[in-house]
């Protein structure tokens, strides 16, 4: 092929034939090690407390909440491990490093949610058929503790929820759990006042609804990222229009945008620019892609004539 190749990456240095630019590159998980450690420890201790007192109090709502919280502990550990892996250096075998581990962790966490709610539904239906007496005072005290622990853990992840899917997942899970614990407290108080034991499994089904609502978006986004879909915050048409409107660019083809990790986005594209380009042009384009679209790893191929490129047709990938 007779055209030239130019690659532009989002880093700090300039080298021959490359334009490098680093602009606001977000590595949210790197800053959340303490949050993951504290959150996982607090919730693990709370799971044990809920299981013990839930069994003693014969409260399915408390036990089901413990099962859900256990899935959240596992989710926090997976996200923490993925964040650590994402910081490891590339190798000859894994040339992008292990950034994609964060996407796999989000996918696994979404699966854990659905497994957990399945078990809760089975137990709740069985308890609706055969209600059991619940020690309301114990349930109120333990669930109230859950409001404090889950609420505090959610606050740890609040500032990073918009920059990383795993951080957002942790935040949503913890915030939802705080709400669920509040529901358990209300159910226990109703049982103490009315003696309606069926309220307990009904609240368990409410737990399922909350988990499904909070987890559906995580499942959808993690599956999309695993399938190399364009991240939700980016409109492919807007990026194509921006590249096509660049000075001297006659056409854009073979444009691909995908997630390298839950907080890093990559782009490759062929730009038909008969007049060629220099490093300053590439540097400027990469800077704008990072600033406008939060795409920090861009690789651009400059071509003088698209007719020589086998990837130019729209139906060719």
Secondary structure, DSSP 8 states (H G I E B T S, - for coil): --S---EEESSS--BTTEEE---S---GGGG-HHHHHHHHHHHHHHHHHHHHHHHHHT-HHHHHHHHHHHHHHHHHHHHHHHHHHHTS---SS-TTTTTTHHHHHHHHHHHHHHHHHHHHHHHHHHHHHS-----HHHHHHHHHHHHHHHHHHHHHHGGGTTT-HHHHHHHHHHHHHHHHHHHHHHHHHHHHHH--THHHHHHHHHHHHHHHHHHHHHHHHHHHHHTT---TT--HHHHHHHHHTSTT--EEEEEEEEEEETTEEEEEEEEE-TT---HHHHHHHHHHHHHHH---EEEEEEES-GGG-TT-STT--
